[in-house]
Amino acid sequence: HLATSLPLPSERDHLRPRIDLIAFMIDIKSKYSLKNVEASLAHVDASFFLGKVCFLVTGVGRVNYCSVEMNSIWKLGEVYCSPVLFCELELEGIRVATAQRLLRMLQICAGHIPGVSALSFGSLMRNSADN
Amino acid sequence: MDVTVAEYIRRTVLKIPRDEIKTMLQKWGFLSETQLQTVNFHQIKENISQDVVQLCEENSADIKQAAVLDIIYNHIYPNKRVWSVYQMNKTGEETEFFDLTDFKKKFKRQLRSALKNVTINFREYEDNAVWIRIAWGTPYTKPNQYKTSYVVYHSQTPYVFISVSVLKSNLPLLCQALVVASNYHDIREMELRSHSLNSLKDIVFKRYSQNFQTYYPRPLQERNVAPESGDLRIIQENRNEKERIQRVNQEVFGDGPQPKLEFAQYKLETMFKSDPKMGVLDEKEPFRCLVKFSSPHLLESLKSLAPAGMADAPLSPLLTCIPQKARNYFKIREKKGFFPGSFVSP
């Protein structure tokens, strides 16, 4: 399900399945995109932040056009205890690899991988990023 | 042949893209077909221009013919210049028959009576467009062929498109000559400027696709069906909002391509509204500020702002009124009286 911001429109509530993973996309070229994500985060139930939220930063290939500071992104990941992924949508290889990563995360969050819970996976990702 | 004329022709030919040189010379018609056959149009432009000058030498070209070549070049590449739009007014309802010869005679006479050193050339095109090329001199110097102004006058309309170039001081003279020659009363500058002459014509002649105000803001049933292209597994949560934006955009901008403008400029002469405690600008003077929007294609980029998620729909009427009001330079002043806010000066 794609949405431009949260909260989701209530008229579609009855059509929506269970949400297992929320990926917030931040375009590094747009400060507005970061603001939008920050505003939307306020509408997310706290239980999602136990491994069911991740931040996906796009546009990282174009270093010249960075409008968003990396510090703000790292801080966001820390404050909301969620992993931060980076990708460049314009390159097919990276796009496909990122999609596969997200799909893997989704399988874990949906409970399809026995023995691995969303929370354990989330803390695994955070610990490896902290070193 | 005059050395300055030769140089002028050479420089004009150098401006033309190599593949177009032959066609343009044929349009010019000054050199015969046999003469043109002798030129190798595949060599470098520097050499082509030399050959052309040589041929013009044989035909003893003078400044009048050279000027015609310049008009042809500018007619095919008008977007290299900046054009302003002027509107002439008549008092009374006399619909006079437009006499081209009379117009040309009066124009030349009026201009020359004020300034003797000018080169004036006319060329008529389809759709009643008269192109006038003026090279300006001073009372003491010959006309400078590189300091030219162009006028495009559509005789069945009150509109004149002027590209002044450097010497703005000659503009009042030019305007007066136009008014006298065309039997109008006066002329005023519309605040509308662009590189694209055709787009300016589209705007003033209302040739672009306009939005028609519908009484009922609901979309027609047929229009609402947007094809679900792409993967059916992707569900757009904000589809209603996206459709609303498309609908509003279409109402405002219409369906067709927008006229091409490069700038919109808003000169603000409004009072600075701040927290009274901040005490900024205690003297109640208008805060002077200039806001300029620039883009290779301003109206198309405004049209794509809301669908791209970068602005809310509908856009500010200050932006969307540009084609209807036929202006892209605005002065915004304080609205006096009942309602606070700002209004756009006529």
Interface residues (C-beta under 8 A of the other chain):
Chain A: H1 L2 A3 T4 S5 L8 P9 E11 R12 Y32
Chain B: I234 I235 Q236 E237 N238 N240 E241 G309 M310
